[in-house]
Amino acid sequence: MGNANVTARLDSETKEKLDLLAKSTARSKSFLISEAVRTYVKEQAWQIDAIKEGLEQANSGNFASNNEIKSTFEKWGVDDQKFIY
């Protein structure tokens, strides 16, 4: 997979910290930014996929029963009297 150039603006404090990190780790700023963006995109993609899956389940009528919800609340010590179900 090839690389593509991207331009971004950073506030001066973040830029200074990036410069320091690059120097301290003997890595280029480009490498550090690329790794940061790759990690962020991966995390966000996972979250979006999970939301889409949840919506598909909801649209197909696949919901937790009232008993399942109550059991989960009890498991985690949540006062289920605050919720109407």
N, C-alpha and C positions, 0 to 999 in steps of 0.2 A: 504494500500500500504506500503510495507516495505522500509526500508532505505538502501542505498548502500554507501559504503565508496569511496571517491574520493580524490586524492592527487593533490595539486596545489602549485605552487611556487609564492610567492609574493615578490615584492621588499621591502627593509627594511622600507622605509617610509610608504608604505601602511600597512605593518605589525604593525608598531607602532601605526598608526591611528586606526587599527582594535582593537588592545589591549586596547587603550583608550576608544573606543566606547563600547567595551564589558564591561569594568569596569564601565563606566558612565551609562550604561543602565541595568546593572546587568543581562546581557544575555551572554551566552557562545559564543565564537568565532565561534563554529560550527553552532549555531543557526543563527548568523548574516550572515555567508557565505551562508548557505542554503537559507535564505530569499533573499539574493542578487542574487544568481544564479536563483532561482525560478522566480523572477521578470524579470530578463534579458531574460530568456528563453521564458517567456510568451510574452514579448514585441516583441522579434524577431520572434516568431511563428506567431503573428498577422501580422507582416509586410510581412513575406513570404507568408502567405495565401492571403493577398491582392494583392501581385505581381502575384501569380498564377491565381487568379481570373481575373486580368487585362489581362494576357496573353491569358486565355481562351476566353475572350470577343474579344480580338484582332484577335485571330485565327479564330473566327467565323464571323469576319467582322463587329463586333459591335463597330463602331467608332463614335465619335462626328462629327456632320456636321460642315462645315466651319462657318455657322451662329451661331451655339452653341458655338464654340470656340471664335468667335468675341464678342458675347454677354458676355461671361465669362470674357474676357479680359477687356471689357468696365466696367463691374461690379466692377472689382478690380483695375481699373485705370491703366492698363498696355497698353503701346503704342504698339498696334498690327501691326504697320507699320514695325516693326523690324522683323516680322515673315512672312514667305511665307506659304500660305495655299491654 
